[in-house]
Amino acid sequence: MVGAGPTGLLLAGDLAEAGVPVTLVERRHAGLSNLSRALVVHATTLEAFDARGLAQELIGKGAPVRALRLFDTAVVDVSELPTPYPYLLVVPQYETEAVLQARLDRLGVRTRYETEVVGLRQDAGGVALTVRDADGTHEERAAYVVGTDGHKSSIRRLLGVEFPGHTVVASVMLVDAVLSDPPELRIATNTDGDKFAFVAPFKDGYHRIIAWDQSHPKAETEPVDIEEVRAVLRATLGTDFGMGEPRWSSRFHSDERQAEHYRVGRVFLAGDAAHTHSPAGGQGMNTGLLDAANLSWKLAAVLRGRADAALLDTYESERYPVGTAVIKGSGRLLRAAQIKATPARRLRNLAMHFALSRPLVNRRIGLALSGLWIKYPVPAGAHELTGHQAGDVPLDGSPARLFEALRGGSFVLLAPADLHEAAAKAGVRAAVPTDGGPVRLVRPDGYIAWAADAPSAEEVTLAIGASGA
Ligand SMILES: Cc1cc2nc3c(=O)[nH]c(=O)nc-3n(C[C@H](O)[C@H](O)[C@H](O)COP(=O)(O)OP(=O)(O)OC[C@H]3O[C@@H](n4cnc5c(N)ncnc54)[C@H](O)[C@@H]3O)c2cc1C
């Protein structure tokens, strides 16, 4: 793994937990990045953390928000979504990384800091990386390499993979400060002409404020002017919420780009190295973490000889379309926020208010934000549940629910007890579901690999054999 951001940390932890030798290199000096970038963790990511026994640790560091005000009076309510986590967890990115880092520490994986990858070549048997560290520059070999090295990815450049797209926002101000009179709905966002503001609470009493005034573009190196942030808040949300002096401020710019390929031979791209977009919708880190969850079990299955290397092709065929959809969705939200003319803005606010007052639309937007919409492509004739997220299915006995049964990176067969022998022979965990659903074979990342209404033991055996379990 090249790059110890959230994507690399999750991937390395999964591989180590599966018993696969893993090396994580990071060019930064030791310790976590103090950049407070991502602040929203969505339901599907919390489910992935639950399937690793990490959800409660992360939730303990964050503030759950069940509804957010989007453009004037339009409110998205996620409290009825079909998940054990019907909220957005507001938590600084360094806390999410700390939970993943603590897991690596428990597994005995040591990140090699101040170690930069500067060259790459591959052959049929593996990948040779040129690595620069305190001992100088030398070559190291690995069976597979994953570039989790962010939007300026060296691995992507060394592979010669294009990253087409363009810059969409520049010099946006970020501030973490205390608000003496915070917004009622906890997350508030609105625009006014050239101005955009977003406010969300952290658990420790501070708020994250994102403020952007397009009429006053400034260099990214200029310090944030707190009076300018106040002016943007007043213009867009009607108040500066009694904002005090910030503990941290910064400026950022964002591009919308997607790598042309997520895999070249034995080298993969994941996270921001594969896709990047503006923070609108809070999707970047969440998407990277789910890339990692998709790839880790496949790499482990191939490296342990349980699956053919062809399984690795499904990483790109499953995750590339998700990346495209996320960039489009985030872009639509950003473009809506950028509408400047007052009549068009009023129309947008009215249309959003009207649309979101309809429960079905509200739910659809909630599903899109939370990642619960994701379904992977399936072969023709597959059961209708195949490719969908299984959800936290209740189970008879202990463990009492699917996300607990998935811990340890195993497939889980959900079936009546008389079909469990087929699973046991293949070394797959089995449990009796109590939701009345069909027989399902659930992948370690929580997606349904195969389902059937009343299969025979032979059919179950065949399905397990074909799945990479
Ligand atoms: C203001 C802002 C707000 C955001 N809000 C959200 C949000 O609410 N929700 C959300 O999901 N996302 C959000 N994001 C996006 C999120 O921060 C990124 O998507 C996330 O950090 C990507 O994680 P990553 O692990 O893929 O890459 P990174 O976090 O960029 O990590 C890559 C790592 O690779 C290392 N590296 C690079 N090159 C090399 C090399 N050659 N050798 C060794 N190491 C190398 C880097 O030092 C770095 O540590 C936001 C971003 C910004 C800027």
The ligand as a Tripos MOL2 file, in Angstrom:
@<TRIPOS>MOLECULE
LIG
   53    58     1     0     0
SMALL
NO_CHARGES

@<TRIPOS>ATOM
      1 C1        -12.2570   20.6360    2.8080 C.3       1 LIG1
      2 C2        -12.5020   19.1980    2.5400 C.ar      1 LIG1
      3 C3        -13.6080   18.5970    3.1030 C.ar      1 LIG1
      4 C4        -13.8680   17.2610    2.8530 C.ar      1 LIG1
      5 N1        -14.9730   16.6860    3.4110 N.ar      1 LIG1
      6 C5        -15.2380   15.3950    3.1910 C.ar      1 LIG1
      7 C6        -16.3400   14.7480    3.8390 C.ar      1 LIG1
      8 O1        -17.0750   15.3470    4.6150 O.2       1 LIG1
      9 N2        -16.5470   13.4210    3.6090 N.ar      1 LIG1
     10 C7        -15.7200   12.7210    2.7600 C.ar      1 LIG1
     11 O2        -15.9700   11.5160    2.5650 O.2       1 LIG1
     12 N3        -14.6430   13.2760    2.1620 N.ar      1 LIG1
     13 C8        -14.3770   14.5980    2.3470 C.ar      1 LIG1
     14 N4        -13.2630   15.1620    1.7900 N.ar      1 LIG1
     15 C9        -12.3560   14.3430    0.9480 C.3       1 LIG1
     16 C10       -11.3630   13.5090    1.7670 C.3       1 LIG1
     17 O3        -10.5780   14.3340    2.5720 O.3       1 LIG1
     18 C11       -10.4840   12.6840    0.8090 C.3       1 LIG1
     19 O4        -11.3300   12.0380   -0.1140 O.3       1 LIG1
     20 C12        -9.6450   11.6290    1.5620 C.3       1 LIG1
     21 O5         -8.6260   12.2030    2.3300 O.3       1 LIG1
     22 C13        -8.9770   10.6690    0.5670 C.3       1 LIG1
     23 O6         -8.2930    9.6840    1.2860 O.3       1 LIG1
     24 P1         -7.1170    8.8500    0.5930 P.3       1 LIG1
     25 O7         -6.6370    7.9160    1.6440 O.co2     1 LIG1
     26 O8         -7.6060    8.2840   -0.6830 O.co2     1 LIG1
     27 O9         -6.0060    9.9300    0.2190 O.3       1 LIG1
     28 P2         -5.2230   10.9600    1.1650 P.3       1 LIG1
     29 O10        -5.9720   11.2290    2.4150 O.co2     1 LIG1
     30 O11        -4.8740   12.1120    0.2920 O.co2     1 LIG1
     31 O12        -3.8930   10.1740    1.5720 O.3       1 LIG1
     32 C14        -2.8710    9.9040    0.6250 C.3       1 LIG1
     33 C15        -1.5590    9.6950    1.3730 C.3       1 LIG1
     34 O13        -0.5750    9.2390    0.4450 O.3       1 LIG1
     35 C16         0.6670    9.8330    0.7760 C.3       1 LIG1
     36 N5          1.5090    9.8130   -0.4420 N.ar      1 LIG1
     37 C17         1.3430   10.5150   -1.5760 C.ar      1 LIG1
     38 N6          2.2690   10.1920   -2.4900 N.ar      1 LIG1
     39 C18         3.0710    9.2530   -1.9140 C.ar      1 LIG1
     40 C19         4.2250    8.5340   -2.3680 C.ar      1 LIG1
     41 N7          4.7260    8.6860   -3.5970 N.pl3     1 LIG1
     42 N8          4.8120    7.6570   -1.5220 N.ar      1 LIG1
     43 C20         4.3100    7.4610   -0.2660 C.ar      1 LIG1
     44 N9          3.2180    8.1330    0.2000 N.ar      1 LIG1
     45 C21         2.6020    9.0110   -0.6100 C.ar      1 LIG1
     46 C22         0.2910   11.2310    1.2290 C.3       1 LIG1
     47 O14         1.2960   11.8070    2.0500 O.3       1 LIG1
     48 C23        -1.0110   10.9730    1.9940 C.3       1 LIG1
     49 O15        -0.8070   10.7730    3.3820 O.3       1 LIG1
     50 C24       -12.9850   16.5150    2.0110 C.ar      1 LIG1
     51 C25       -11.8520   17.1150    1.4530 C.ar      1 LIG1
     52 C26       -11.6120   18.4490    1.7170 C.ar      1 LIG1
     53 C27       -10.4000   19.0990    1.1070 C.3       1 LIG1
@<TRIPOS>BOND
     1     1     2 1
     2     2     3 ar
     3     2    52 ar
     4     3     4 ar
     5     4     5 ar
     6     4    50 ar
     7     5     6 ar
     8     6     7 ar
     9     6    13 1
    10     7     8 2
    11     7     9 ar
    12     9    10 ar
    13    10    11 2
    14    10    12 ar
    15    12    13 ar
    16    13    14 ar
    17    14    15 1
    18    14    50 ar
    19    15    16 1
    20    16    17 1
    21    16    18 1
    22    18    19 1
    23    18    20 1
    24    20    21 1
    25    20    22 1
    26    22    23 1
    27    23    24 1
    28    24    25 2
    29    24    26 1
    30    24    27 1
    31    27    28 1
    32    28    29 2
    33    28    30 1
    34    28    31 1
    35    31    32 1
    36    32    33 1
    37    33    34 1
    38    33    48 1
    39    34    35 1
    40    35    36 1
    41    35    46 1
    42    36    37 ar
    43    36    45 ar
    44    37    38 ar
    45    38    39 ar
    46    39    40 ar
    47    39    45 ar
    48    40    41 1
    49    40    42 ar
    50    42    43 ar
    51    43    44 ar
    52    44    45 ar
    53    46    47 1
    54    46    48 1
    55    48    49 1
    56    50    51 ar
    57    51    52 ar
    58    52    53 1
@<TRIPOS>SUBSTRUCTURE
     1 LIG1         1 GROUP 0 **** ****
